Amino acid sequence: LAAAPLRAEEVVLGLSSDKVAITATFDGSEILIFGAVKREAPIPETALDVVITVSGPSLPVQVRRKDRQFGIWVNTDMVDLDAAPSFYAVATTGPLDKVLSDTEDLRHRISIPRAIRSVGAASMAPNVDVGNFTDALIRIKRDQNAYQMRESAVVLDEQTLFRTAISLPANLTEGAYQTRIFLTREGRVVSQYQTVIEVRKVGLERWLFTLSREQPMLYGLMSLAIAIAAGWGASAAFQIMRRG
């Protein structure tokens, strides 16, 4: 029997919170990610860099291209991407192409384009440039603040202590958000750590979500009753204002 060798450098991680509660008034949140590097040997001479990713649940995505024909906008092409994260953020200590090699990016799927899986899309749409559709999806998600590339946003002190903040938008998808931390030297990953941030609906939001899934007919009737009551209330208020 042989003992496994200790890693020269390991991540000791901390989170300001490992749970995010989505309520009826939820308008976004911010997660502080911080940690330290544990060492079993002296600090190497080459510079240390840190790359942090936070990824929401991945789902198949259908991307359509619209074109103007005969004066109206119609769907002309469509691509089904295998899976794309509902939320994805990358934070680094420097420019991504400087702190991470392309080989390591391909291996760990760290950059935003690499986090999107489109293997089957090329075979299903051989005459379409899948890359253009992937770029369009990234552009749309960035406009919604759902995809974030935050270069030089990780603060690293004395090659030991690091910290950054990730902003979570209001339209979060419920589920487990994978959080990964990579230590790199000269573009090569020397250590990594992974944890999970749980995003869950609570209170009234959770009750309505569960009702819509488990008893859709009751949910629909209740929604209709609320809409009728709201319409009647607005009409009654308007009549009172006119009389006044």
Buried (B, 14 or more C-beta within 10 A) or exposed (E): EEEEEEBBBBBEBEBEEEEBBBEEEBEEBEBEBBBBBBBEEEEBEEBBBBBBBBBBBBEEBEBEEEEEEEEEEEEEBEBBBBBBBBBBBBBBBBEBEBBBBEEBBEEBBBBBEEBBBBEBBEEEBEEBEBEEBBEBBBEEBEEEBBBBBBBEBBBBEEBBEBBBBBEBEEEBBBBEBBBBBBBBBEBEBBBBBEBEBEBBBBEEBBEBBEBBEEEEEEBEEBEEEEEEEEEEEEEEEEEEEEEE
